[in-house]
Amino acid sequence: MSVALLLGLDVLSLPRAFTGGVGSQANLTVYEMVKIDLGDGIVFSARAGFTAGLEALGLGLLGQDGFFENYNCEFRHKDKIFTIEPA
């Protein structure tokens, strides 16, 4: 939720729902369309979800709709490698 506030979003006026699996089972999540710029000409809009569910751990949550159907991602945590390319 802190990222939404840093972006200047009015979290009280955004659409909201309760989500599970992010720290607990009843996380208040607010949604907004945001523009994401990954550099190298990769720019897109996605419906992002913002919640305070994992803030105590210093983590955030970005909605998957509008992202993973457009990009192939590989996470190799052990090797500290993250790759992204258009689908």
C-alpha positions in Angstrom: 0.0 0.0 0.0 2.9 2.3 0.7 3.8 2.2 -3.1 0.3 3.3 -4.0 0.8 6.3 -1.6 4.2 7.1 -3.0 2.6 7.2 -6.5 0.1 9.7 -5.2 -2.9 7.4 -5.6 -6.0 8.2 -3.6 -6.4 4.8 -2.1 -9.7 5.7 -0.4 -11.4 6.2 -3.8 -9.9 3.2 -5.7 -11.8 -0.1 -6.4 -11.1 -2.6 -3.6 -11.4 -6.3 -2.8 -10.2 -8.7 -0.2 -7.4 -11.0 -1.3 -5.8 -14.1 0.2 -2.4 -15.7 0.0 -0.4 -12.5 0.7 0.4 -12.6 4.3 -3.1 -13.6 5.4 -6.5 -14.4 4.1 -8.2 -11.1 4.2 -5.9 -8.4 2.8 -7.6 -5.2 1.7 -6.3 -4.7 -1.9 -6.9 -1.5 -4.0 -6.6 -1.5 -7.8 -5.5 1.1 -10.3 -4.3 1.1 -13.9 -0.6 2.0 -13.9 2.0 2.6 -16.6 5.1 0.4 -16.2 8.3 1.2 -18.0 11.0 -1.5 -17.8 13.4 0.3 -20.0 14.7 -0.7 -23.5 11.3 0.4 -25.0 9.3 -2.0 -22.8 6.3 0.1 -21.7 2.8 -1.2 -20.9 -0.2 -0.5 -18.8 -1.5 -3.0 -16.2 -4.1 -3.2 -13.6 -2.1 -3.2 -10.4 -3.1 -4.3 -7.0 -1.7 -2.7 -3.9 -2.0 -4.2 -0.4 -0.3 -3.8 3.0 -0.3 -7.6 3.4 3.5 -8.0 3.2 4.7 -4.5 4.2 6.2 -5.7 7.4 8.6 -7.8 5.3 9.4 -5.0 2.9 7.7 -6.6 0.0 5.0 -5.5 -2.4 2.4 -6.9 -4.8 1.8 -5.9 -8.3 -1.2 -7.4 -10.2 -0.5 -10.1 -12.8 -3.3 -9.2 -15.2 -1.8 -7.3 -18.2 1.7 -8.5 -17.4 2.3 -12.3 -17.6 0.2 -12.8 -20.6 2.4 -10.3 -22.5 5.8 -11.2 -21.1 7.7 -14.4 -20.5 9.6 -14.2 -17.2 12.2 -16.5 -15.7 13.1 -16.3 -12.0 16.3 -18.1 -11.0 16.5 -17.1 -7.4 19.5 -19.2 -6.5 21.5 -17.6 -9.3 20.1 -14.2 -8.7 18.8 -14.0 -12.3 15.6 -12.5 -13.6 14.9 -12.4 -17.3 11.9 -10.8 -19.2 11.0 -10.8 -22.9 7.9 -10.2 -24.9 5.6 -13.3 -25.2 
